[in-house]
Amino acid sequence: MKTILALALMASASLLECNAATVGWGSQETNSLGLENGSLAPQGSLVRLGYFTVSDSQVQLYAAAGNKTNLNSAFQEFGSSTVGAGYGLDGVWSDSALNANPTFANKQIYYWTLNAATLAAATQWGVFTNPTLAAWKFPVDPSPGFTNTDLGQVPHDGTGLIVGSFGDGPDENFGAPLYEMTAIPGVEPVPEPSTFAYGALAGLVAVCSWKRRRR
């Protein structure tokens, strides 16, 4: 009985692999991901691969309102990675995502990029796609289906810029213009610990000086 169960599990796993669609994706060797100040997105920043169940204009409305909850609810994730994967550099990543869910087949591919390791911690985001390129659709099972996409394929006429912008200058990795994220409305960057420390020290000095003057 145990042998039969083991064989059944192995067969199921093989079937899952055979029917899984794979997307090679990233921002490599062509264009880098940047922050709104023009610097490169730091390593460890979350990048998500998937599609939205709402229109591009609705995505923009959610983004303009800083509505993380609704935007996240409308996003169907195929896979995720982080800036630096495969390269160890800021602004770029190279990865491969595999998913056996057939509901992704032929859906438009979107990159949802963030400037932090989690959506909750992010203060900037970008959403990029290419509606003019047939390859920017999730592959169809079985084969397994496979497709390659790259951030540098997002049209420079702005067609695929759902949330974000193009940088003015070249990035420090490859010299091509940056695909920049934009600030999330109502979300302020958290100061570094050193900033807190300096602020607390300055406050303490001011209080001590005030007490001395009163004496």
Secondary structure per residue as TSV (DSSP state, phi and psi in degrees):
chain	resnum	aa	ss	phi	psi
A	1	M	-	360.0	-45.0
A	2	K	H	-62.3	-37.6
A	3	T	H	-64.8	-43.6
A	4	I	H	-62.2	-42.2
A	5	L	H	-63.4	-43.0
A	6	A	H	-62.6	-43.2
A	7	L	H	-64.2	-38.2
A	8	A	H	-64.4	-41.4
A	9	L	H	-65.6	-40.7
A	10	M	H	-64.5	-40.5
A	11	A	H	-64.8	-40.3
A	12	S	H	-63.6	-41.7
A	13	A	H	-64.5	-41.2
A	14	S	H	-64.6	-42.4
A	15	L	H	-62.8	-40.6
A	16	L	H	-61.8	-43.4
A	17	E	H	-65.3	-42.4
A	18	C	H	-63.8	-34.0
A	19	N	T	-94.2	3.1
A	20	A	-	-82.6	139.2
A	21	A	E	-91.5	144.9
A	22	T	E	-127.1	137.2
A	23	V	E	-123.2	119.8
A	24	G	E	-84.8	125.3
A	25	W	E	-147.6	157.1
A	26	G	E	165.3	-165.4
A	27	S	-	-135.2	78.9
A	28	Q	-	-126.6	136.0
A	29	E	S	62.4	-0.8
A	30	T	S	-124.4	-63.6
A	31	N	-	-138.1	147.8
A	32	S	-	-108.2	161.0
A	33	L	E	-91.1	132.7
A	34	G	E	-127.5	169.2
A	35	L	-	-91.3	170.2
A	36	E	T	-68.2	-17.4
A	37	N	T	-87.7	2.5
A	38	G	S	94.2	-7.3
A	39	S	S	-83.4	164.6
A	40	L	B	-75.5	145.6
A	41	A	-	-63.1	132.5
A	42	P	-	-71.7	153.3
A	43	Q	T	-58.5	144.0
A	44	G	T	94.6	-10.6
A	45	S	-	-67.9	136.2
A	46	L	E	-74.7	134.9
A	47	V	E	-126.9	133.4
A	48	R	E	-120.8	141.6
A	49	L	E	-113.6	128.6
A	50	G	E	174.7	-156.3
A	51	Y	E	-142.5	163.4
A	52	F	E	-106.0	143.0
A	53	T	S	-87.9	2.3
A	54	V	S	-121.4	168.0
A	55	S	-	-69.9	162.6
A	56	D	H	-58.8	-38.8
A	57	S	H	-65.6	-34.6
A	58	Q	H	-70.8	-38.1
A	59	V	H	-58.3	-44.0
A	60	Q	H	-65.0	-37.2
A	61	L	H	-64.6	-45.5
A	62	Y	H	-60.3	-43.7
A	63	A	H	-65.5	-42.3
A	64	A	H	-63.8	-28.3
A	65	A	T	-89.9	-2.9
A	66	G	T	67.9	27.3
A	67	N	-	-86.0	86.7
A	68	K	H	-65.7	-39.2
A	69	T	H	-63.0	-51.0
A	70	N	H	-67.5	-37.4
A	71	L	H	-65.1	-41.5
A	72	N	H	-67.5	-38.0
A	73	S	H	-65.7	-30.7
A	74	A	T	-85.8	-2.9
A	75	F	E	-100.9	128.1
A	76	Q	E	-104.5	112.2
A	77	E	E	-86.7	126.1
A	78	F	E	-88.0	-38.1
A	79	G	E	-171.2	170.9
A	80	S	E	-143.2	161.3
A	81	S	E	-154.0	-169.5
A	82	T	E	-137.5	151.3
A	83	V	T	-58.3	135.2
A	84	G	T	102.4	-19.5
A	85	A	T	-61.0	128.8
A	86	G	T	82.7	-14.4
A	87	Y	T	-127.3	-33.9
A	88	G	-	70.4	29.2
A	89	L	S	-127.4	154.3
A	90	D	T	-68.4	150.3
A	91	G	T	81.9	-15.0
A	92	V	-	-131.7	157.4
A	93	W	-	-156.3	158.4
A	94	S	E	-143.3	122.9
A	95	D	E	-152.5	172.4
A	96	S	E	-133.7	129.9
A	97	A	E	-117.1	134.8
A	98	L	E	-119.9	136.5
A	99	N	E	-149.7	132.5
A	100	A	-	-96.4	4.1
A	101	N	-	-76.6	114.8
A	102	P	G	-67.9	-14.0
A	103	T	G	-68.8	-15.2
A	104	F	G	-79.5	-21.2
A	105	A	T	-52.5	126.7
A	106	N	T	69.9	4.7
A	107	K	-	-76.7	150.4
A	108	Q	B	-66.2	135.5
A	109	I	-	-83.5	133.5
A	110	Y	E	-126.7	142.5
A	111	Y	E	-102.1	123.0
A	112	W	E	-110.1	112.8
A	113	T	E	-110.1	148.8
A	114	L	E	-136.7	159.2
A	115	N	S	-99.8	17.5
A	116	A	S	-145.3	172.3
A	117	A	S	-73.9	-17.0
A	118	T	S	-137.1	158.1
A	119	L	T	-64.0	-38.6
A	120	A	T	-61.1	-36.4
A	121	A	T	-88.3	-11.3
A	122	A	-	-70.7	141.5
A	123	T	S	-116.9	-6.4
A	124	Q	E	-138.7	149.5
A	125	W	E	-149.1	162.7
A	126	G	E	-145.3	149.1
A	127	V	E	-131.0	120.7
A	128	F	E	-128.4	144.3
A	129	T	E	-153.6	178.3
A	130	N	-	-137.8	94.3
A	131	P	T	-74.9	-9.2
A	132	T	T	-96.5	-10.4
A	133	L	-	-109.4	122.2
A	134	A	T	-60.9	-27.7
A	135	A	T	-69.7	-14.4
A	136	W	S	-86.3	45.3
A	137	K	B	-128.2	144.1
A	138	F	-	-64.9	137.5
A	139	P	-	-67.4	160.3
A	140	V	-	-97.9	137.1
A	141	D	S	-76.7	166.5
A	142	P	S	-91.1	172.1
A	143	S	S	-177.4	-51.0
A	144	P	-	-73.4	150.8
A	145	G	-	-65.3	142.7
A	146	F	E	-145.3	139.1
A	147	T	E	-146.1	153.7
A	148	N	E	-115.4	133.3
A	149	T	-	-132.9	160.7
A	150	D	-	-149.4	142.1
A	151	L	G	-56.0	-31.2
A	152	G	G	-66.7	-9.9
A	153	Q	G	-86.0	-6.2
A	154	V	S	-66.7	124.7
A	155	P	-	-57.0	139.0
A	156	H	T	-78.2	-4.6
A	157	D	T	-83.6	2.6
A	158	G	S	88.4	0.6
A	159	T	T	-56.8	-40.0
A	160	G	T	-96.3	6.8
A	161	L	E	-87.0	93.6
A	162	I	E	-81.1	-48.8
A	163	V	E	-136.9	118.6
A	164	G	-	138.8	-166.0
A	165	S	E	-161.0	174.5
A	166	F	E	-100.4	140.6
A	167	G	E	-75.0	158.9
A	168	D	E	-81.5	-34.6
A	169	G	E	-113.2	172.0
A	170	P	E	-75.2	150.8
A	171	D	-	-80.5	163.9
A	172	E	T	-82.1	-6.3
A	173	N	T	-89.9	-53.2
A	174	F	T	-125.7	-3.0
A	175	G	S	83.2	-1.8
A	176	A	S	-92.1	158.9
A	177	P	E	-59.7	148.3
A	178	L	E	-79.8	148.4
A	179	Y	E	-98.3	107.7
A	180	E	E	-97.4	148.1
A	181	M	-	-87.0	164.7
A	182	T	E	-122.6	160.6
A	183	A	E	-65.7	143.9
A	184	I	-	-85.1	118.0
A	185	P	T	-56.2	135.4
A	186	G	T	79.9	1.8
A	187	V	-	-116.2	114.0
A	188	E	-	-94.1	143.1
A	189	P	-	-60.1	142.4
A	190	V	-	-83.6	123.8
A	191	P	-	-59.2	150.3
A	192	E	-	-65.7	156.6
A	193	P	H	-53.7	-35.1
A	194	S	H	-64.3	-35.1
A	195	T	H	-64.6	-42.4
A	196	F	H	-60.7	-43.1
A	197	A	H	-63.0	-46.1
A	198	Y	H	-63.0	-40.1
A	199	G	H	-63.7	-43.7
A	200	A	H	-64.5	-41.6
A	201	L	H	-64.0	-43.9
A	202	A	H	-62.4	-40.3
A	203	G	H	-64.5	-40.9
A	204	L	H	-64.5	-42.8
A	205	V	H	-62.9	-42.1
A	206	A	H	-63.7	-41.6
A	207	V	H	-64.2	-45.2
A	208	C	H	-61.6	-42.9
A	209	S	H	-62.5	-41.1
A	210	W	H	-64.4	-40.2
A	211	K	H	-65.1	-41.0
A	212	R	H	-63.7	-40.1
A	213	R	H	-65.5	-37.7
A	214	R	H	-64.6	-36.2
A	215	R	-	-68.4	360.0
